[in-house]
Amino acid sequence: QSGYFFQIDIQGELDGEGVKILVKVKERPRVKDIEFIGADEVFPSDLREKIPLKENEVITPKKVQLSKEVILKKYRDEGFFLAYVRFELDPVDTETNTVKVKFIIDEGEEIPVSKINIFGNNEIDTFELQGILDLKESGIIESGVFKESAFETDKQKIVGFMKSKGYVDAEISNDGTNWEIKWENPKKKDKRVVIVNFKVVEGEQYFYNGYTTAHDMTLAPNNMPLYLNKESNPIGTPAEEWKPVYDLKYLKNLFEFSDEDIGEVFDESRFQKDRGSINEAYSAKGYLFAQVIPRRKIIELSEESLSRYENCSKRASADGIRECEEEFALLNIAKLRKIYDKNKKYHGKKFIHVDFTIRENNLAFVENIIIKGNKKTLDRVVRRELLFKPGDLFNSTLVNRSRERIFNLGYFKEVNFNMRPGSDETKMNLIIELVEQPTGTVSMGGGYGTITGFSIFTQLGENNLNGTGQQINGRIEFGPIRRYLQISWTEPWLYDKPWSLTLSAFYSSRTLFVGATSITENNNQGIKEAASYERAGV
């Protein structure tokens, strides 16, 4: 089942009072090299990175099949639905038991989108939804190439857009959301097109009715607050001196929604930002494990529901009256009454009030920093861009800046930071997941100048030499009048300090024509060579 052997022979023979078992195996070859033939529209490096079959590993039928599926999926994501992949092996090198693998790819053609249909939206305009999509119908301006990855992204965009308009329960229905390939002209059958269908469930529209924010003051068995920070509240601190990291007034000022917005559409994206702003504030202080627990309470704007809170005195008990009066204030019943009396269009609409409960929990310290995905780039090149180290207090501001610094190197197309629990409740491990990209550059060109004449040039560069972060660049320019050679090398971190060192050298030669004599000028150091003098007569 390991797949490492394609022939296994087990034999047994008597050996005294026992049995001797002899297992003969023949190993499958290892991969010497992987070649992608016909991969023009997709970078071979991207395919090589994604497939499970790797160089210097044992080749198995399962890995080959999975690799073909990965390649086809990549092409589907890029819009090549007619792509075809087959697999070939060169003869096995018997001395090293290695083999060269070839994936032969017929990319086919890109298929355009002829029509995008959106069903189920009653209030939000279809054209408004189509405007936010990555997929476009093909036309004079838009190529409209279909990509399955864009189709999946567009489903999330539609839901997000509808939620931002107050349709909190909006979703995409799997029944009716699909794409299909058809002939543009069923009679001619000369061109294929894609028809895309999105079926949405809109739901009701909700409106904003304020926030309530509070710290979780649940008591532990020792009568100390269980979820309040321990740094400012050690055991034995009197209740009147309990102190949270942030007071509620400060947190309230972080919100995008305010009390003046009561009655506006409940924008789910603004709500998520407000919730995230609390987490971000605590993370910046090292409280990575802080929790923000939202609880939503929905009130239908009707005479019946408003009257239930306005007539608290009719409650049966004193506790019931007190609870009713507290809810009257927290749920902004007075403001809702004004909205109800002023505008009939809100009658029967539903308003959302959110209670944020905050659990501060413990400080978090960085226990380990683990780097993954850097096949070429050395670990130290990544670590020197970090603004923190193991043992430091977690700081989300420094983490975000460090992520930007690594991405700005230009060596990676993806930089993701993930947090994992550490050895105890106060520690966490930071996982840095990287996806490398090509860092070399090649450019060629030519030009003409009245002084320099015609010339051609080639310029080569590598911004991450051998994964060290060093940069090397070279340029060669050649023409009948001008010749130029230049090379430079840069170390951006000299002795692992943020000091840079650049060394460069160049050679320049230019031929000057003065009447019947031409001279060659090298590096502006004087005349190095005189051309022959010719005289012609009648």
N, C-alpha and C positions, 0 to 999 in steps of 0.2 A: 504493500500500500504506500510505501514511501515514494515509489516511482523512480528510485535511483538505479534500479537494476531491471534489465529486460530479460534476463535469463537466470533462473534460480534452480539448482538441482540439489536435492537433499538425498543422501544415501546413508544407509546404515549397515554395519557389519558387526558380527559378534566379536567381542574382545574379552576373552576370559569369561567372567561371570556377568559382564555387562555388555552394552552395545555402544559402539563408536559411531558417532554421527558426523558425517562429512557434508559440509555445505559448500557447493561450488556456485559462485555468482559471476555474472558478467555485467560490468557496470555500463550504464548509459554514458555517452560522451559528455564532456563539458563544453560550454559555449565559448568559442574562441573570439567570435566577432558577430555582430548583428548588423545587417545591412537592410535599408529600406529602399527598394527600387520603385520609382514612380511617385514618390512623395514630394509633390511640387507645391501644393497649397497648404500643407501642414509641415511644420519644422520637424525633421527627423529626431532632433534632440528632445522635443516634447513627447514624441511617441516612445523613444527609448526610456524616458523617465517614467512613463505611466505603465508600461507593460510589466507583468510579473516575471517574464523571462529576462534574466540578467547575464552579463558576461561573467565567465569563470564559475558559473553555477551549472549543476547538472540539468540537462534538457529532459523534460518529461512531456508526454502527450497532454497532460492536464494544463501545464504552463503554456504550451503552444496554443491550445484552444482558447484559453483565457486571454492570451495576448492578441489573438485575432479579433476576439470580441471587443477588447479595449480599443484596438485600432479602429474598428468599425464604429464604435460609439463616439470616438473623437471626431471622425468624419461626419457623423450624423449631427453632432453638436455644431459643426462648422457649416452645415447645410448641404453636404454631399451624401444624399440618401441612396444614390445608385452606386456607391463605392463597393468595390469587391476586393477581397484580400485572399491570396493563396500563399502557401508556405513551401519553401524548398530548403534542402540541406546539401551542402557540398560533401564530397567524400570525406570520411573520417580519417584524421591523421592518426595512424595506428601507433606512432611513437609517443605522442602526447595524449592520445585519446580525446582529442578536441575536434570540434566541427564548426564551420561557419554557417550561420543561419541567415536566410534571406526571406524577407516578407515582400512579395511582389504585389503592388497596389495598383488597381485600376480605379482612379478617383471618380470617374463618371462626370456628371455635370451638376452644377448647382440648380436647385429647383426654386423658382420664384413663387411668392404668395400672390394668388389672384384675388382672394377675398377673405376678409376677416369679419366674422359674424359674432355679435354679442347679444345674448338673449337674457331675459329675466329682469332687466333693469327697468323699473317703472318711473323713478324720479330722476336719476342721474342720466344725463344725455349720452347717447351712444358715441357721438363724435368726440365728446370730452374724454371718454374712456379710451377711445382709439388713439387720441393724441398723446397719451402717456406711455403707450406700448413701445417696446423695442422693435417688435415686428411691424413692418409696414407693407402695404399693398404695393406691388410693382407698378411702376408708371414711368413717366418721362423723367421725373426727378429722382425717384427712389428705385433702387435695383430690386428691393423687396425679397432678397434671398431668405429662405426659411432656415432657421436654426433651432434645433430642438431645445438647446440650452436657453435661448431667448424665449421660447414658448413657456418653459417652466418659470422663468423669471417674471414674465408678464402676468402669470396667474397670481403671483404674490403682489405685483404692482397694482392690479385691479382691486384686490382685497384691501390693500393698504390705503389706496385712494378712497375707496368707499367708506372705510372706517374713519378717515380724516373728515369726511362729510357728515359724520354722526351716525352712520349705519354700522353700529358696533357689532351686530350679529352677522354682518355680511360674510359670505363665503363663496367659494367656487364649487359648483356641483360637478362631481365626477361623471354623472350621467348627463351627457350632452356636451362635455368639454373634451375636444379631441382635435385632431388634424388628419386629413386624408389626402392622398395623392391621386390626382385624376388627370385624364387627358384634357388639354385645353380645348381641343376640337375632337370629340369622340369619333368623328368620321375619318379625319386625316390621321389622327394618332401620331402627330409629329413632334409634339411638345407636351411635357408634363408640368402641372402646376399643383400647388398646395392650397387647400381650403382650410382655414382655421376657424374653429368654433369655441367660444367661451360661453358657458351658461352660469349665470350668477344668481345667488339668492340674496336679495337686497335686505330684507328684514325691515324693522321699524327704525325711524330716526330718533336719536336721543339728544338731549340738551344738557348743558353743564349746570350743576347746582352746588358748586363749591367743594372745598377740601376741609377735612379736619385732620390735624396732625398731633400725635401724642407718643410719648415714650412708653414702652412696655415696662410697667413697674411691678410685675409679678414678683412675689417674694420667694426666696429660697428657704429651706428649713432653718437656716440661721437668721431668718428675718432680715436679710439683706437683699437688695434688688438683684434678681437673677440675671437680667439681660443688660443692666446698666454697666458702663465701663468700670473695670476694677482699679484703674490707675488713680482716678479721682475719688473713688469710693471704696477704700479698704475696709475690711471687716471692723466693725465697731463705730463706723461713721454714723452720727445721729441722722435721723430721717430728714430733719429740716436742712441738713447740709449736703444731702445727696445732689450731685452735680453731673448732668449729662455733658457730652462733648460739645454739642451745639444746643443753644436754646431754640425754642420753637419759632420765635420771631425771626431769627436768622434764616432758618430753613424755609420759612414762608416767603421770604424775599427772593429765594432761588426759583420759585415757580414761574412758569409762563402764564398759566391761568391765575386770575385774581378774582376777588369778590365782585369787582366791576363787570366781570364776564358772565355772571350768572344770567342764564337765559340764552346764551350763545350755543351754537352747535357743539356737541361734545366731540372734540377732535382727539381721536385715539393717539395720534402721533405726539400731540402736545402733552397728553397725559403720560405717555411713556417717557418723554423727555423730563417731565417733572419728577417722576419716580427715579429716573436715572440720575438726576441732579443731586438727590439725597445720597445715593450710593457713591457718587463721585466725590462728594464733599467728605464723606467718611473715609473713603479709600485714600484720599490725599493726606489724611492724618494717620494712616496705618491701620484703620479698622476695615480690613478687607472682608472680614466675616460678618460685617453689619448686615442686617436684614431689614428690608422695607416691605411690609405686608399690607397690601391694599385690600380694603373691603368695600364693595359697592352697595349702595342702597338706592333703589329705584322708586321714585314717587311719580304717580300719574297725576298730572295737573287737572284735577276735577274738583267740583264743589264738595263732594263727599270726602275725598282724601284730605283736603285742606281743613275742612271743618273738624275732622277727627283730632287734629293737632291744635286747633284754635279754641276748642272747648275742653281744656284740660280739667277745669273745675268739676266736670261731670264724672271724672274717674272715680272708681269705687273706693280706692284706698289712698292714703297719703303718699305711699311709695309710687303708686300709679300716677298721681298728680305731679310729683317731682320728676319722674321719668319723662312724662309728657312735656313738661315745661323745658327740660334740658334738650329734648329732641326738637322742640319748636325753635330754639335758638340755633342749634347745630345745623339743622336742615334748612335754615333760611326761609322759614314758612312765611314770614312777613313780606319778603321780596317776591316769593312765588305768588302770593295773593295779589300784589300789584301787577305782576305780569299777567295773571289770569283775568283781572278786571280790565286791564288796558287793551289787550289784544286777544281776540277770539280765536285766532289761528293756532294758538298754543293749547286750546282746550283739548283735553284727552291725550296730549303729548306726554312723553315720559322724560323725567329729569334724573340725572345720575349724580349722587353725592358720594364722594370717596373718603373713607377713613384710612389714613396712613398710620400704621403702628410700627414704631422703630425699635429694633433690638440691636443695641450697640455691640454686644459680645466682646471678644478679646482682640487685642492688637495682633497683627500678623507680621512675622519676620520671614525674610527670604532664607530658606534653608539651603536649597540647591538651585543652580541654574543649569538646565540641560538643553543643549543645542542639537537639533535634528535637521537633516536634509541638506547639510552643507557638504556635498561630495567633493568639491574642489576647494572652496574657501576654508582656510584654517580657522579653528575655534578662536584663537587669540585675536583675529581680525574682527570677529563679531563682538567678543567680550570687551574689547577696548572702546567700543562705542556705547557701552552701557554706563549709565550714570549712577549705578548702585552695584552692590556686590553681596555675596552670601553673608548673612548675619545682619544685614541692614533692615531697618524698619520699612515695611512695604509702603511705597508712595506712588499712587496712581499717576500723578503728574510726571514724575521721573520715568515711570514705565512707558507712558505714552511718548515722551520726548525721545527715549531710547529707541522705541520702535521706529519713529520717524528718522532718527540718525542712521539706523541700519538700512532702512529702505532707501534713503537718499544716497547711499553708497553706489547704487546702480547695479549691484551684483545679483539682486534677487527680484523676482517679479511678485513674490508673495512673502510677507513677513507677518506671522501670527504668534501672539503671546497667549499661552493658556496656563491657568493656575490649577495646581493639584494639591490635595492635602499633604502636609508633611508628617513628621514623626509624632507630633502631638498637636493639640488644638491651637497652639500659638504659632505654628510654623506652616509654611507653604513652599511648594516647589514650583519654580517657573520654567515652563517648557517653551522654548523658542523654536517654532517650526518654520523652516525656510524652503523656498522653491527657487533654485538658482536659474539664471538666464545667461545667454551669451554675453561676454564682456569685450570681445574683440571687435575692431572696426576696420573696414577696408573701403577706401574711396579712390576713384580714378577720374581723371578729367584732362582737359586741355584748354588752351587759351591762346590769345594773340594780343600782343602789345606793340605799339609803334617803336618802342625802344628795345624790348626783349624779343620781339618777333614771335613766331609760333613755338609753343612748347607743350609737352604732355607731362603729367605727373601721376605718381602713385603714392598713397599715404596709408600706412599701416599703424594700428595701435592696439594695445592690450591694457585694459584698465585694472586687471586683477591678475598680475603675472604669477603663475603657479600658485594661486590662491593666497598670496601674501599681501594683496592690496597695493603692491607696487605698480607703477604705470610706466610703460615704455611706448614710445612713439617714433616713427621714422617716416621721412618724406624724401622721395627722389623726383627731381624735375630735370627733364632733358629736352634740349632743342638745339638748332643750329647756332644760336647766338648765346644762349644761357644754359648753364648746367649747375644744379644745386643738389646738395646732399645734406640732410640734417637728421640727427638722432638725439633723443632725450630720454632720461630715466629719472623717475621721481619716487622717493620713499616718503610717504605721508606721515609715518610715525617712526622717527629716528630713535633707535634704542627703546622702543615702546613708549616714547614720550610724544606728545602732540607737537613735535617739531618736524618740519618737512625739509627734505634735501633734494635738490634737483641738479643733475649734471647733464650738460648738453654739449654737443660738438657739431660743427657744420663745415662744409666746404662749398665755396661758390666760385664759379668761373664764368666770365662773360667776354665775348669777342666784340671789339669795337672797330668800326670801319671809318677810316679817316682818309678820304680821297682814294688813292690807289693802294693805300696801305691798310692792313688790318692788324690789330694787336689783341692779344688775349690778356685779360685782367683777372688775376687770381686773388681772392680774399682781400682785395683793396691794398695789397702789399707792393704794388708796382708792376712794371711790365716783366712778365716771365718768358714771354715767347713772342717773336716777331714773325709775321707772315711774309711770304716771298713777294718781291716787287716785280710787277709785270709791266712791260711797255709795249704798246702796239702802235704801229705806224700805218700810213696809207700805202 
